[in-house]
């Protein structure tokens, strides 16, 4: 798929999530119609979402992965049809700053959207999964209480995106990755990792489709505040 | 990765050999930019390039931008089908001038 045809579908501006709007009307069936790869969360902030190979996984705050019925709803998800054109094998241990520097070398331009997938063996992975919440509690407060999980000598996959900083009200800026173990039983939002031997697949995405939810909460929300600092603390 | 280069009047021909990936791209970038400091007409001959990843695309974009600033010209030649596919799928092919042979590239530079 040519970069000009590749499209990232974002179900709702991430700003709404940051302000505590944890219920929207987009279903899992809706997002699978627009992509086979991506990440997000679920209504009531009930865990982290991984979409990989057209399968959706819900990584709840107990650290376990669950199957997701098609009618389940999400307040925020980003998906695309993943057709990578660049694949590299990295057969050397890296620390997390080293991995981020490697990502930087892989991006031809930071002004573009990219889908990234990592598969392989990791010496260490640290994740978190958000606990189920009532709406209107700001994301940054929730994020301070989220349980974290550590994995050592683990095989798995990471799915996610690079989003330019100038799009920070639409999607999480920078590198945003969710982890799923190879046995598809555990994972979460990536906080840190040390890869040992991985394959990195990358796709340019030159188009964006943004959903604006037709919900009372969204239509009446005040989204004028600059949420950059909150988002940085909550997501990185 | 090795670089083979030759001068043809004002034109510099650089032929990278091997893989242009995240490991080799930083060195390639440094070497290319050093040469572009004194030459703005560049032919990149990909006859011996086995692999091009997104990291290599980044270097091509930087080189094209530098050459554009200097009002020079960049032409790629002998691009294999797999590498052409990477250029095409990434959307970058349309930004670059590509011809089939080195002779065609040098003729175009005249």
Interface residues (C-beta under 8 A of the other chain):
Chain A: X1 X2 X3 X4 X83 X85 X86 X87 X88 X90 X102 X105 X106 X107 X108 X109 X202 X204 X206
Chain B: X21 X22 X25 X26 X53 X54 X55 X57 X58 X60 X61 X85 X86 X88 X89 X90 X91 X92
